[in-house]
Amino acid sequence: MAILVTGGAGYIGSHTCVELLNAGYDVVVVDNFCNSNIESLKRVERICGKKLKVYRVDLLDEEKLARVFLENTIESVIHFAGLKAVGESVRMPLSYYHKNITSTVILCKVMSQFNIKRLVFSSSATVYGIPETCPITEDFPKYATNPYGRTKLMIEELLKDLYHSDHTWGIALLRYFNPIGAHESGWIGEDPKGVPNNLMPYITQVAVGKREMLQVFGNQYPTKDGTGVRDYIHVVDLAKGHLKALAKINSDAGVHSFNLGTGKGYSVLELVNAFERVTGISIPYQIAAPRDGDIAICYASPLKAYRELGWFAEKSIDDMCMDSWKWQSFNPQGYKEETSAHLKDSCLSIANMHKERGVKWKRPRTINP
């Protein structure tokens, strides 16, 4: 029995594949690689000393998706696949509605055909819109301020309707806050295409010399230093939350929503200062005008996830910064086929780690999508 991971080559998806493989699951990945790189999955295999099965399939292609289910014994699905850039969603709303929502409808349709009714959905804190207070709990009002957020909210609603039509479904809606960090090996991490939309990869690209200066959008917010406050969570902690959610829906049908955050907010400049402290690298920045739709403060209450899943974030802001820098410094241009000297050293470390665990490590096969 395998777990199907849609969008498994992406930032959060690849880290979740690591946790699934290390926990003993068989993993099948479906990805169209429009915003990801197959190299990430080769490195997942290398980190774990285990193999996964990969299909280059777009979820909008129902026939090819059905073939994946036909060829594998799948027990549950973790659904990451989708477009995720807020600014792009404003410029291309129809593309976002079609690719995010229609693909989820097709996925659920195929799952139903094969009587697979356990789904963990990658949602977002954007479903809360502009909250009046913090911390944010799961019962806060839901509305979104951009097309990307609305696709997440609409998918949540369609999944609730699916459950109401058939109470044998078990569905977890995981509302992420701000994932940063990378696997401690430095082998996988966040590799945005073009100019980063998120803060940490922008910081690390400045640190590695790829970009000249960080743009800080707004310094007049009602916060301690005037910059926006967010709930940053290490991507490995976030990935582990998906395994906890799988266990929940396997034993408890229904639709369950959970915030995945630390419950603590850091401002933009606090994150910059933490990065400078743990790496010793100065990050030049300049203040720019605030972006439309940005809010002053946003952080989670993770208590429901702790009570019902037994999950909580373990890694510190220092861990997030150091692991982000390790990934970027080992991979200044993101994923590449050729391996740098840093990565060769890291490869030896991984081999030694597997040896200590009694795992026979070997160079991974080439993945043919």
N, C-alpha and C positions, 0 to 999 in steps of 0.2 A: 504493500500500500504506500502510495506516494503523496506528497504535498505538491500541488501545482502552484507555482509562483508566477503570476503575470507581471511583466516589467521587472523581472528578476535581475537584469543586468544593470539596473539603475543604482543610484546611491544607496537608498534605504533597502532596496530589494537585494542587492549583492550582500550587504551585511546580514540581512535576515537569512539568506541562503547559508552563510557561514554558521549561524547559530543552529539552523535546522540540521545541517549535516553533522555538526558536532554533537547534537542531541540524538543522533541515530536515525533520523528520518531519511527516506529516499526523496529526492527533489527533482522535479521536472520544471523547467523554466520555459515560458513563452514570452518572446520579446520581438518587437519589430526593429529595434536598434535605431530608431529615429533620433533619440536623445541619449543614447547609451553606447557602450563599446563592449564588444564581445570579449575583449581582453580582461575585463573585470571578472568574468566567469572562469577564465583560465586561472586567474590568480586565486579565486575562491577555492578551486580544486587544489591548488598548491598549498594554500593555508591549511586546509582541512585534511589533506592526504586522502581525499575521497573524490569520487566522480559524481557529476550530476548530468542529467539529460537535457539538451537544449534544442528548442525549435525556433526558427525564425518565422514567426507567424504574427500577423496583425489580427487583433481581436475582431475587427470588422469583417474578417473573412471567416464566415461561419463554417464553411465546408472544411477548411484546413484546421480550424479549432476543434471541430468534432473529431477529426482524425487523431488529434493528440489524445483526446479522451478514449478513443477506440483502442489506441496502441498502448495505453498505460492504465494501470489500476490506481485510480486517484481517489483519495478519501476526503480531502479538503482542499480549498483554494484560498490563497492569500492574493488579494487583488491590488497591485500597485500601479498597473499600467494606466497611463493617461498623461495629458499635457498639464503643465503646472506653473507656467509663468504668468503672474498677475497682469503685468503690462501688456504682454502679448495677447492675453485673453480679451483685453479691452479693444485691441486693434482687430482681432480675429474671432469674434464671439461665435460665429456659426461653426467654425472649425472646432472650437472647444466644446460646444454643445454636442456636435456630431461625434467627435472622437472620444470624448469622455463618457457621455451618457449612452449613446447608441451601442458602443462597444460593451458597456456593462449589461445592457439588455440582452445582447447576443450571448455574452458569457453566461448569464443566469439561465437563458433559454437552453443552452447546450448542457449546462449542469443538470437542469431538470430532466432532460432527455436521458441522461445517464444516471439519474437518481442519486446525484451527489448534492447534498444540501447543507454543507458546512462551509461558511464563507467569512473570511476576515477582510474587511474593507479599509483601505487606506484613505481616511477622511482627513479633515484639517480643522484647526482652530478658526479658520476663516468663516466657518458656519455660524460663529457667534457675532459676526459683524463688528460693531463698535460697542463693547460692553460698558455698562454704566459704572460697574464696580469690579474690583478684583479681590481675591482670586475667582476665577471662572469655574463654576460647577456645571455638570452635565445638563442640569435642568434650566440653565439660562435661556432666554429667548433666542431663537435662531433666525438670522437673516444674513445676507451677504451683500458686500458692497462692490463686487466685481464679477464678471462672468465666470472666472475660475472658481471662486467661492460658491457661486450659485450652482455650478455643476456638481460640486461636492454635496451641497444641501439637497439638490434634486435627486441625486443617487441615494442619499440616505432615505429620502421619502419613498422612492420606488422600492428600496429593499424592505422598508416597513410594510408597504402594500403587498409585497411578495409574501412576507411572513403571514400577514392577515389572511391571505388567500390559501395558505398551506402552513399549518402550525408545526409541521415536522422540520422546518428550516431552523438552523441555528446560525445567527449572524452577529458578528462583532463589528461595531463602528468605532474605529480608533482615530481619535481627533488629536493629531500631532500639533505640538507647538513649534519650536524652532530647532530642528536637528542640526548639530554640528559635530565636529570630531571625525575620527576615522578609526579603522582597525589598528590595533597597537603595533602590528607588524609593519605598517606603512605601505602595504601592498595594495589596498583598496581604499578609496575615499571619494570625495565629491569632485567631479570633473565636469564643471559646467561648460557648455559650448558658448563661445563668444564672451561678452561682458557678463560677469556673474550678477545674478539677481539677488543673491543672498550675501549677508555681511561677511561671514567667516571666509569663504573662498576669495572674496575681494581682499580681505586683510592678508591672507597668505600669498596671494599673487603680488601684492605690494612688497611683502617681505622677501619674496624670491626674486624680485626685480622685474617681474613681468609687467607690472603697472606702476606708474610713478607715484600716485597718491590716492588715498582713500577719500571718497566723498561721504561726508556725514550729513544726512538730510535733516536739517532742523536742529536748533539748539535753544529753542524757546518753549519747550514743553514743560509742564509743571512737574518736573522730576528733579532729583538732586543736582544734576549737572546740565539740565535742559535738553538732554538727548533722550530718544525713545527707549523705553524699557521693555524687554522681551524675556520670555522663559526659554532659555537655551538648554537643550538636552543632548547628551552624547548619543550618537547614532547607534552604538552598540547596546546601550540601555533600551533605546527605542526598539531595536530589533528583538531583544529578549521579550519585550511586551507582546509581540506577535505570537510567540510560543505559549505564553500564558493565556492569551486570548483563544488560541486553538484548543487548549485544554478545557477552557470554560465552555465553548460552544459544543464540544464533543460530549459533554455531560449535561448540558442545559440548553434546550431549544429556546428560541425566542430571539428578540433583537436587543442587543446589549451595547450601550455606548459608554466609552471610556476616554477620559483625557489622559494623554501621555505627555507629561511634563514634569518638571522638578518641584513646582510650587514656589519657586524663587525667581524674581526678576533681576536682570542686569541691564544697565544702560549700555548704549553703544560705546561710550568712552570707557566704561568699566570693563567691557570686553576687550577693547583695545589695550587698556592698561594691563589686564591680566595676561594677554598675549605677549606684550613687551616684557613683563616680569619673568615669565617662564622660559622665554626663548632668548632674551637679551637682545632682541632686534627692535629698533625704533620704527614705528609706523607713522610716517607723515600723513597728515590729513588736512582737509579744508572743509569748512562749513558751507553747505549748499542749502538752497531753499527746500523746505519740507515737501514731500511728495503728496499729491492728492490721495486721500483715503487713509494715510498713515495715522495711527492713533498714538497717544502718549504712553499708555501702560497696558500691557497684556501679559498675564501669567496665569497658570492653571492652579486649580485645586486637584491634586492627584489622589485624593483620599478614597474615592470610589474604586479606582484601580487597585489600591493597596488592600482595601477590605475584601473585594470580590475576586481579584486575581492573585493576590499575594505578590503584586509587582510594585517596585519602587525604583527610582533612579539612584544608582550607586556612585557614578563617576562625578568628579568635581569639575568646576570650571577650569581648573589648571589642567586636568586630564584632557578636557575638550580642546584646549589650546595646544597643548603639547602634541597630541595625536594628530590634530589638523596640520601642524607644522611638519611633523614627521612625514606625513603623506605628501605634502606639497614639496618639501625639500628633496625627497626621494624621487618625485615625479614632477619636475618643474613645468613640463609641458603636458601633464595629465597622463593618460594611458598611452603607452607606446609598446610596440612589439619588442624593440630592442631593450635590453636590461642594463641599467646603469650600475656603476660600481657599488653605490649605496644599496641598490636592490639585491645585488649578488651577496653582499654581506647579510642582508635581511633574509635572503633565501637560505643561507647556511644556518641562521638562527632558527628558522622555521623547521629545517631538517633536524636540528638538535632537539627542538621541542618535541617533534614527533617521536624521535628516538627515545626520549625520556618517558614518553607516554606508551611506548611499546607499539607505535604505529609505524608500519613500513612505508617510508616516503619514497616516491619516485616522481620523476618529471611528468607533468600531466599530459594527456593526449591533446592533440589539436581538436578543438571543437568545430565541427562542420555544421553550421546552421542550415 
